[in-house]
Amino acid sequence: MDAVTLSPKFQVVIPRRVREALAWRPGDKLQALIVGDAVQFVPVRRMRTMRGFARGIDTTVVREDDRV
């Protein structure tokens, strides 16, 4: 586990090991979410890169008669 230090400007450096494992690059946008007493960073993906991400998903769902 890597620890980071909060700077006087409230900035942190994401450790290289984490950046490389997640393939994050300079300029990538990250959404900051508060989860309990922690912060979670989620990459914001461009819609163009999302094309086909659900390919092969099983869409057979049992639905109630009043649903279309």
mmCIF file as gemmi writes it, N, C-alpha and C atoms, coordinates in Angstrom:
data_model
loop_
_atom_site.group_PDB
_atom_site.id
_atom_site.type_symbol
_atom_site.label_atom_id
_atom_site.label_alt_id
_atom_site.label_comp_id
_atom_site.label_asym_id
_atom_site.label_entity_id
_atom_site.label_seq_id
_atom_site.pdbx_PDB_ins_code
_atom_site.Cartn_x
_atom_site.Cartn_y
_atom_site.Cartn_z
_atom_site.occupancy
_atom_site.B_iso_or_equiv
_atom_site.pdbx_formal_charge
_atom_site.auth_seq_id
_atom_site.auth_asym_id
_atom_site.pdbx_PDB_model_num
ATOM 1 N N . MET Axp A 1 ? 0.848 -1.168 0 1 0 ? 1 A 1
ATOM 2 C CA . MET Axp A 1 ? 0 0 0 1 0 ? 1 A 1
ATOM 3 C C . MET Axp A 1 ? 0.896 1.234 0 1 0 ? 1 A 1
ATOM 4 N N . ASP Axp A 2 ? 0.548 2.207 -0.831 1 0 ? 2 A 1
ATOM 5 C CA . ASP Axp A 2 ? 1.318 3.443 -0.925 1 0 ? 2 A 1
ATOM 6 C C . ASP Axp A 2 ? 0.598 4.556 -0.163 1 0 ? 2 A 1
ATOM 7 N N . ALA Axp A 3 ? 1.35 5.311 0.601 1 0 ? 3 A 1
ATOM 8 C CA . ALA Axp A 3 ? 0.787 6.461 1.317 1 0 ? 3 A 1
ATOM 9 C C . ALA Axp A 3 ? 1.169 7.73 0.575 1 0 ? 3 A 1
ATOM 10 N N . VAL Axp A 4 ? 0.301 8.71 0.606 1 0 ? 4 A 1
ATOM 11 C CA . VAL Axp A 4 ? 0.573 10.001 -0.012 1 0 ? 4 A 1
ATOM 12 C C . VAL Axp A 4 ? 0.415 11.076 1.056 1 0 ? 4 A 1
ATOM 13 N N . THR Axp A 5 ? 0.988 12.252 0.79 1 0 ? 5 A 1
ATOM 14 C CA . THR Axp A 5 ? 0.919 13.371 1.728 1 0 ? 5 A 1
ATOM 15 C C . THR Axp A 5 ? 0.16 14.511 1.082 1 0 ? 5 A 1
ATOM 16 N N . LEU Axp A 6 ? -0.726 15.092 1.834 1 0 ? 6 A 1
ATOM 17 C CA . LEU Axp A 6 ? -1.488 16.245 1.364 1 0 ? 6 A 1
ATOM 18 C C . LEU Axp A 6 ? -0.611 17.477 1.479 1 0 ? 6 A 1
ATOM 19 N N . SER Axp A 7 ? -0.424 18.201 0.36 1 0 ? 7 A 1
ATOM 20 C CA . SER Axp A 7 ? 0.439 19.38 0.355 1 0 ? 7 A 1
ATOM 21 C C . SER Axp A 7 ? -0.301 20.582 0.951 1 0 ? 7 A 1
ATOM 22 N N . PRO Axp A 8 ? 0.421 21.666 1.218 1 0 ? 8 A 1
ATOM 23 C CA . PRO Axp A 8 ? -0.235 22.882 1.715 1 0 ? 8 A 1
ATOM 24 C C . PRO Axp A 8 ? -1.288 23.43 0.743 1 0 ? 8 A 1
ATOM 25 N N . LYS Axp A 9 ? -1.179 23.06 -0.541 1 0 ? 9 A 1
ATOM 26 C CA . LYS Axp A 9 ? -2.171 23.479 -1.541 1 0 ? 9 A 1
ATOM 27 C C . LYS Axp A 9 ? -3.265 22.429 -1.709 1 0 ? 9 A 1
ATOM 28 N N . PHE Axp A 10 ? -3.337 21.457 -0.786 1 0 ? 10 A 1
ATOM 29 C CA . PHE Axp A 10 ? -4.326 20.376 -0.815 1 0 ? 10 A 1
ATOM 30 C C . PHE Axp A 10 ? -4.185 19.503 -2.058 1 0 ? 10 A 1
ATOM 31 N N . GLN Axp A 11 ? -2.956 19.243 -2.472 1 0 ? 11 A 1
ATOM 32 C CA . GLN Axp A 11 ? -2.687 18.384 -3.616 1 0 ? 11 A 1
ATOM 33 C C . GLN Axp A 11 ? -1.997 17.119 -3.149 1 0 ? 11 A 1
ATOM 34 N N . VAL Axp A 12 ? -2.184 16.039 -3.918 1 0 ? 12 A 1
ATOM 35 C CA . VAL Axp A 12 ? -1.475 14.788 -3.666 1 0 ? 12 A 1
ATOM 36 C C . VAL Axp A 12 ? -0.89 14.295 -4.981 1 0 ? 12 A 1
ATOM 37 N N . VAL Axp A 13 ? 0.149 13.495 -4.88 1 0 ? 13 A 1
ATOM 38 C CA . VAL Axp A 13 ? 0.732 12.849 -6.054 1 0 ? 13 A 1
ATOM 39 C C . VAL Axp A 13 ? 0.303 11.389 -6.006 1 0 ? 13 A 1
ATOM 40 N N . ILE Axp A 14 ? -0.318 10.935 -7.092 1 0 ? 14 A 1
ATOM 41 C CA . ILE Axp A 14 ? -0.729 9.531 -7.171 1 0 ? 14 A 1
ATOM 42 C C . ILE Axp A 14 ? 0.529 8.712 -7.483 1 0 ? 14 A 1
ATOM 43 N N . PRO Axp A 15 ? 0.833 7.731 -6.655 1 0 ? 15 A 1
ATOM 44 C CA . PRO Axp A 15 ? 2.071 6.956 -6.848 1 0 ? 15 A 1
ATOM 45 C C . PRO Axp A 15 ? 2.16 6.31 -8.232 1 0 ? 15 A 1
ATOM 46 N N . ARG Axp A 16 ? 3.38 6.231 -8.738 1 0 ? 16 A 1
ATOM 47 C CA . ARG Axp A 16 ? 3.632 5.678 -10.069 1 0 ? 16 A 1
ATOM 48 C C . ARG Axp A 16 ? 3.032 4.286 -10.224 1 0 ? 16 A 1
ATOM 49 N N . ARG Axp A 17 ? 3.201 3.455 -9.203 1 0 ? 17 A 1
ATOM 50 C CA . ARG Axp A 17 ? 2.678 2.078 -9.27 1 0 ? 17 A 1
ATOM 51 C C . ARG Axp A 17 ? 1.173 2.074 -9.521 1 0 ? 17 A 1
ATOM 52 N N . VAL Axp A 18 ? 0.451 2.988 -8.885 1 0 ? 18 A 1
ATOM 53 C CA . VAL Axp A 18 ? -1.002 3.093 -9.059 1 0 ? 18 A 1
ATOM 54 C C . VAL Axp A 18 ? -1.319 3.621 -10.452 1 0 ? 18 A 1
ATOM 55 N N . ARG Axp A 19 ? -0.641 4.688 -10.867 1 0 ? 19 A 1
ATOM 56 C CA . ARG Axp A 19 ? -0.88 5.279 -12.193 1 0 ? 19 A 1
ATOM 57 C C . ARG Axp A 19 ? -0.647 4.26 -13.296 1 0 ? 19 A 1
ATOM 58 N N . GLU Axp A 20 ? 0.436 3.507 -13.189 1 0 ? 20 A 1
ATOM 59 C CA . GLU Axp A 20 ? 0.75 2.522 -14.226 1 0 ? 20 A 1
ATOM 60 C C . GLU Axp A 20 ? -0.251 1.374 -14.222 1 0 ? 20 A 1
ATOM 61 N N . ALA Axp A 21 ? -0.656 0.917 -13.046 1 0 ? 21 A 1
ATOM 62 C CA . ALA Axp A 21 ? -1.612 -0.185 -12.962 1 0 ? 21 A 1
ATOM 63 C C . ALA Axp A 21 ? -2.959 0.203 -13.569 1 0 ? 21 A 1
ATOM 64 N N . LEU Axp A 22 ? -3.332 1.474 -13.445 1 0 ? 22 A 1
ATOM 65 C CA . LEU Axp A 22 ? -4.618 1.932 -13.96 1 0 ? 22 A 1
ATOM 66 C C . LEU Axp A 22 ? -4.504 2.598 -15.33 1 0 ? 22 A 1
ATOM 67 N N . ALA Axp A 23 ? -3.297 2.67 -15.862 1 0 ? 23 A 1
ATOM 68 C CA . ALA Axp A 23 ? -3.023 3.28 -17.171 1 0 ? 23 A 1
ATOM 69 C C . ALA Axp A 23 ? -3.5 4.723 -17.222 1 0 ? 23 A 1
ATOM 70 N N . TRP Axp A 24 ? -3.32 5.464 -16.121 1 0 ? 24 A 1
ATOM 71 C CA . TRP Axp A 24 ? -3.675 6.889 -16.092 1 0 ? 24 A 1
ATOM 72 C C . TRP Axp A 24 ? -2.542 7.699 -16.68 1 0 ? 24 A 1
ATOM 73 N N . ARG Axp A 25 ? -2.9 8.718 -17.435 1 0 ? 25 A 1
ATOM 74 C CA . ARG Axp A 25 ? -1.934 9.586 -18.105 1 0 ? 25 A 1
ATOM 75 C C . ARG Axp A 25 ? -2.175 11.031 -17.701 1 0 ? 25 A 1
ATOM 76 N N . PRO Axp A 26 ? -1.172 11.896 -17.836 1 0 ? 26 A 1
ATOM 77 C CA . PRO Axp A 26 ? -1.388 13.319 -17.546 1 0 ? 26 A 1
ATOM 78 C C . PRO Axp A 26 ? -2.534 13.859 -18.399 1 0 ? 26 A 1
ATOM 79 N N . GLY Axp A 27 ? -3.396 14.64 -17.779 1 0 ? 27 A 1
ATOM 80 C CA . GLY Axp A 27 ? -4.534 15.211 -18.493 1 0 ? 27 A 1
ATOM 81 C C . GLY Axp A 27 ? -5.809 14.393 -18.379 1 0 ? 27 A 1
ATOM 82 N N . ASP Axp A 28 ? -5.711 13.138 -17.894 1 0 ? 28 A 1
ATOM 83 C CA . ASP Axp A 28 ? -6.922 12.332 -17.699 1 0 ? 28 A 1
ATOM 84 C C . ASP Axp A 28 ? -7.826 13.024 -16.688 1 0 ? 28 A 1
ATOM 85 N N . LYS Axp A 29 ? -9.129 12.948 -16.901 1 0 ? 29 A 1
ATOM 86 C CA . LYS Axp A 29 ? -10.099 13.525 -15.978 1 0 ? 29 A 1
ATOM 87 C C . LYS Axp A 29 ? -10.552 12.444 -15.011 1 0 ? 29 A 1
ATOM 88 N N . LEU Axp A 30 ? -10.651 12.805 -13.737 1 0 ? 30 A 1
ATOM 89 C CA . LEU Axp A 30 ? -11.077 11.886 -12.691 1 0 ? 30 A 1
ATOM 90 C C . LEU Axp A 30 ? -12.223 12.518 -11.918 1 0 ? 30 A 1
ATOM 91 N N . GLN Axp A 31 ? -13.243 11.729 -11.658 1 0 ? 31 A 1
ATOM 92 C CA . GLN Axp A 31 ? -14.369 12.171 -10.826 1 0 ? 31 A 1
ATOM 93 C C . GLN Axp A 31 ? -14.005 11.822 -9.387 1 0 ? 31 A 1
ATOM 94 N N . ALA Axp A 32 ? -14.11 12.796 -8.468 1 0 ? 32 A 1
ATOM 95 C CA . ALA Axp A 32 ? -13.816 12.559 -7.056 1 0 ? 32 A 1
ATOM 96 C C . ALA Axp A 32 ? -15.125 12.311 -6.319 1 0 ? 32 A 1
ATOM 97 N N . LEU Axp A 33 ? -15.246 11.137 -5.707 1 0 ? 33 A 1
ATOM 98 C CA . LEU Axp A 33 ? -16.453 10.76 -4.98 1 0 ? 33 A 1
ATOM 99 C C . LEU Axp A 33 ? -16.125 10.578 -3.51 1 0 ? 33 A 1
ATOM 100 N N . ILE Axp A 34 ? -17.002 11.068 -2.637 1 0 ? 34 A 1
ATOM 101 C CA . ILE Axp A 34 ? -16.838 10.854 -1.208 1 0 ? 34 A 1
ATOM 102 C C . ILE Axp A 34 ? -17.579 9.57 -0.852 1 0 ? 34 A 1
ATOM 103 N N . VAL Axp A 35 ? -16.86 8.621 -0.281 1 0 ? 35 A 1
ATOM 104 C CA . VAL Axp A 35 ? -17.423 7.332 0.111 1 0 ? 35 A 1
ATOM 105 C C . VAL Axp A 35 ? -17.128 7.163 1.601 1 0 ? 35 A 1
ATOM 106 N N . GLY Axp A 36 ? -18.13 7.437 2.427 1 0 ? 36 A 1
ATOM 107 C CA . GLY Axp A 36 ? -17.908 7.402 3.872 1 0 ? 36 A 1
ATOM 108 C C . GLY Axp A 36 ? -16.906 8.464 4.255 1 0 ? 36 A 1
ATOM 109 N N . ASP Axp A 37 ? -15.784 8.045 4.838 1 0 ? 37 A 1
ATOM 110 C CA . ASP Axp A 37 ? -14.74 9.005 5.21 1 0 ? 37 A 1
ATOM 111 C C . ASP Axp A 37 ? -13.52 8.882 4.288 1 0 ? 37 A 1
ATOM 112 N N . ALA Axp A 38 ? -13.762 8.438 3.058 1 0 ? 38 A 1
ATOM 113 C CA . ALA Axp A 38 ? -12.689 8.262 2.078 1 0 ? 38 A 1
ATOM 114 C C . ALA Axp A 38 ? -13.061 8.948 0.765 1 0 ? 38 A 1
ATOM 115 N N . VAL Axp A 39 ? -12.086 9.1 -0.09 1 0 ? 39 A 1
ATOM 116 C CA . VAL Axp A 39 ? -12.296 9.661 -1.427 1 0 ? 39 A 1
ATOM 117 C C . VAL Axp A 39 ? -11.976 8.575 -2.443 1 0 ? 39 A 1
ATOM 118 N N . GLN Axp A 40 ? -12.83 8.46 -3.45 1 0 ? 40 A 1
ATOM 119 C CA . GLN Axp A 40 ? -12.612 7.479 -4.519 1 0 ? 40 A 1
ATOM 120 C C . GLN Axp A 40 ? -12.509 8.251 -5.825 1 0 ? 40 A 1
ATOM 121 N N . PHE Axp A 41 ? -11.48 7.972 -6.62 1 0 ? 41 A 1
ATOM 122 C CA . PHE Axp A 41 ? -11.303 8.616 -7.914 1 0 ? 41 A 1
ATOM 123 C C . PHE Axp A 41 ? -11.721 7.647 -9.015 1 0 ? 41 A 1
ATOM 124 N N . VAL Axp A 42 ? -12.626 8.112 -9.877 1 0 ? 42 A 1
ATOM 125 C CA . VAL Axp A 42 ? -13.14 7.287 -10.966 1 0 ? 42 A 1
ATOM 126 C C . VAL Axp A 42 ? -12.837 8.003 -12.275 1 0 ? 42 A 1
ATOM 127 N N . PRO Axp A 43 ? -12.187 7.33 -13.224 1 0 ? 43 A 1
ATOM 128 C CA . PRO Axp A 43 ? -11.887 7.981 -14.499 1 0 ? 43 A 1
ATOM 129 C C . PRO Axp A 43 ? -13.162 8.376 -15.242 1 0 ? 43 A 1
ATOM 130 N N . VAL Axp A 44 ? -13.154 9.565 -15.811 1 0 ? 44 A 1
ATOM 131 C CA . VAL Axp A 44 ? -14.251 10.022 -16.655 1 0 ? 44 A 1
ATOM 132 C C . VAL Axp A 44 ? -13.88 9.624 -18.074 1 0 ? 44 A 1
ATOM 133 N N . ARG Axp A 45 ? -14.675 8.765 -18.654 1 0 ? 45 A 1
ATOM 134 C CA . ARG Axp A 45 ? -14.383 8.265 -20 1 0 ? 45 A 1
ATOM 135 C C . ARG Axp A 45 ? -15.181 9.051 -21.032 1 0 ? 45 A 1
ATOM 136 N N . ARG Axp A 46 ? -14.568 9.318 -22.158 1 0 ? 46 A 1
ATOM 137 C CA . ARG Axp A 46 ? -15.276 9.964 -23.26 1 0 ? 46 A 1
ATOM 138 C C . ARG Axp A 46 ? -16.255 8.967 -23.852 1 0 ? 46 A 1
ATOM 139 N N . MET Axp A 47 ? -17.395 9.443 -24.294 1 0 ? 47 A 1
ATOM 140 C CA . MET Axp A 47 ? -18.414 8.567 -24.863 1 0 ? 47 A 1
ATOM 141 C C . MET Axp A 47 ? -17.857 7.757 -26.028 1 0 ? 47 A 1
ATOM 142 N N . ARG Axp A 48 ? -16.959 8.329 -26.771 1 0 ? 48 A 1
ATOM 143 C CA . ARG Axp A 48 ? -16.372 7.629 -27.916 1 0 ? 48 A 1
ATOM 144 C C . ARG Axp A 48 ? -15.659 6.353 -27.463 1 0 ? 48 A 1
ATOM 145 N N . THR Axp A 49 ? -15.003 6.399 -26.311 1 0 ? 49 A 1
ATOM 146 C CA . THR Axp A 49 ? -14.276 5.221 -25.837 1 0 ? 49 A 1
ATOM 147 C C . THR Axp A 49 ? -15.21 4.192 -25.212 1 0 ? 49 A 1
ATOM 148 N N . MET Axp A 50 ? -16.452 4.565 -24.919 1 0 ? 50 A 1
ATOM 149 C CA . MET Axp A 50 ? -17.409 3.647 -24.309 1 0 ? 50 A 1
ATOM 150 C C . MET Axp A 50 ? -18.115 2.779 -25.345 1 0 ? 50 A 1
ATOM 151 N N . ARG Axp A 51 ? -17.951 3.099 -26.612 1 0 ? 51 A 1
ATOM 152 C CA . ARG Axp A 51 ? -18.632 2.356 -27.668 1 0 ? 51 A 1
ATOM 153 C C . ARG Axp A 51 ? -18.286 0.868 -27.606 1 0 ? 51 A 1
ATOM 154 N N . GLY Axp A 52 ? -19.316 0.047 -27.488 1 0 ? 52 A 1
ATOM 155 C CA . GLY Axp A 52 ? -19.145 -1.393 -27.5 1 0 ? 52 A 1
ATOM 156 C C . GLY Axp A 52 ? -18.73 -1.994 -26.172 1 0 ? 52 A 1
ATOM 157 N N . PHE Axp A 53 ? -18.699 -1.203 -25.079 1 0 ? 53 A 1
ATOM 158 C CA . PHE Axp A 53 ? -18.218 -1.742 -23.811 1 0 ? 53 A 1
ATOM 159 C C . PHE Axp A 53 ? -19.13 -2.822 -23.243 1 0 ? 53 A 1
ATOM 160 N N . ALA Axp A 54 ? -20.4 -2.846 -23.651 1 0 ? 54 A 1
ATOM 161 C CA . ALA Axp A 54 ? -21.335 -3.846 -23.133 1 0 ? 54 A 1
ATOM 162 C C . ALA Axp A 54 ? -21.58 -4.978 -24.134 1 0 ? 54 A 1
ATOM 163 N N . ARG Axp A 55 ? -20.754 -5.067 -25.147 1 0 ? 55 A 1
ATOM 164 C CA . ARG Axp A 55 ? -20.902 -6.103 -26.161 1 0 ? 55 A 1
ATOM 165 C C . ARG Axp A 55 ? -20.862 -7.474 -25.515 1 0 ? 55 A 1
ATOM 166 N N . GLY Axp A 56 ? -21.822 -8.312 -25.872 1 0 ? 56 A 1
ATOM 167 C CA . GLY Axp A 56 ? -21.866 -9.667 -25.358 1 0 ? 56 A 1
ATOM 168 C C . GLY Axp A 56 ? -22.646 -9.811 -24.064 1 0 ? 56 A 1
ATOM 169 N N . ILE Axp A 57 ? -23.193 -8.718 -23.551 1 0 ? 57 A 1
ATOM 170 C CA . ILE Axp A 57 ? -23.947 -8.792 -22.303 1 0 ? 57 A 1
ATOM 171 C C . ILE Axp A 57 ? -25.259 -9.536 -22.54 1 0 ? 57 A 1
ATOM 172 N N . ASP Axp A 58 ? -25.682 -10.317 -21.561 1 0 ? 58 A 1
ATOM 173 C CA . ASP Axp A 58 ? -26.928 -11.079 -21.66 1 0 ? 58 A 1
ATOM 174 C C . ASP Axp A 58 ? -28.1 -10.127 -21.43 1 0 ? 58 A 1
ATOM 175 N N . THR Axp A 59 ? -28.925 -9.924 -22.448 1 0 ? 59 A 1
ATOM 176 C CA . THR Axp A 59 ? -30.059 -8.998 -22.348 1 0 ? 59 A 1
ATOM 177 C C . THR Axp A 59 ? -31.382 -9.715 -22.144 1 0 ? 59 A 1
ATOM 178 N N . THR Axp A 60 ? -31.336 -11.021 -21.948 1 0 ? 60 A 1
ATOM 179 C CA . THR Axp A 60 ? -32.579 -11.762 -21.709 1 0 ? 60 A 1
ATOM 180 C C . THR Axp A 60 ? -32.948 -11.615 -20.239 1 0 ? 60 A 1
ATOM 181 N N . VAL Axp A 61 ? -33.961 -10.794 -20.006 1 0 ? 61 A 1
ATOM 182 C CA . VAL Axp A 61 ? -34.405 -10.513 -18.653 1 0 ? 61 A 1
ATOM 183 C C . VAL Axp A 61 ? -35.882 -10.851 -18.561 1 0 ? 61 A 1
ATOM 184 N N . VAL Axp A 62 ? -36.271 -11.553 -17.522 1 0 ? 62 A 1
ATOM 185 C CA . VAL Axp A 62 ? -37.683 -11.854 -17.318 1 0 ? 62 A 1
ATOM 186 C C . VAL Axp A 62 ? -38.363 -10.568 -16.871 1 0 ? 62 A 1
ATOM 187 N N . ARG Axp A 63 ? -39.402 -10.168 -17.615 1 0 ? 63 A 1
ATOM 188 C CA . ARG Axp A 63 ? -40.114 -8.929 -17.302 1 0 ? 63 A 1
ATOM 189 C C . ARG Axp A 63 ? -41.55 -9.227 -16.918 1 0 ? 63 A 1
ATOM 190 N N . GLU Axp A 64 ? -42.107 -8.348 -16.109 1 0 ? 64 A 1
ATOM 191 C CA . GLU Axp A 64 ? -43.508 -8.475 -15.753 1 0 ? 64 A 1
ATOM 192 C C . GLU Axp A 64 ? -44.364 -8.149 -16.963 1 0 ? 64 A 1
ATOM 193 N N . ASP Axp A 65 ? -45.586 -8.681 -17.019 1 0 ? 65 A 1
ATOM 194 C CA . ASP Axp A 65 ? -46.455 -8.509 -18.17 1 0 ? 65 A 1
ATOM 195 C C . ASP Axp A 65 ? -46.744 -7.047 -18.494 1 0 ? 65 A 1
ATOM 196 N N . ASP Axp A 66 ? -46.799 -6.178 -17.48 1 0 ? 66 A 1
ATOM 197 C CA . ASP Axp A 66 ? -47.14 -4.775 -17.73 1 0 ? 66 A 1
ATOM 198 C C . ASP Axp A 66 ? -45.925 -3.937 -18.131 1 0 ? 66 A 1
ATOM 199 N N . ARG Axp A 67 ? -44.77 -4.569 -18.31 1 0 ? 67 A 1
ATOM 200 C CA . ARG Axp A 67 ? -43.558 -3.855 -18.716 1 0 ? 67 A 1
ATOM 201 C C . ARG Axp A 67 ? -43.222 -4.209 -20.164 1 0 ? 67 A 1
ATOM 202 N N . VAL Axp A 68 ? -42.719 -3.251 -20.882 1 0 ? 68 A 1
ATOM 203 C CA . VAL Axp A 68 ? -42.34 -3.48 -22.265 1 0 ? 68 A 1
ATOM 204 C C . VAL Axp A 68 ? -40.846 -3.483 -22.395 1 0 ? 68 A 1
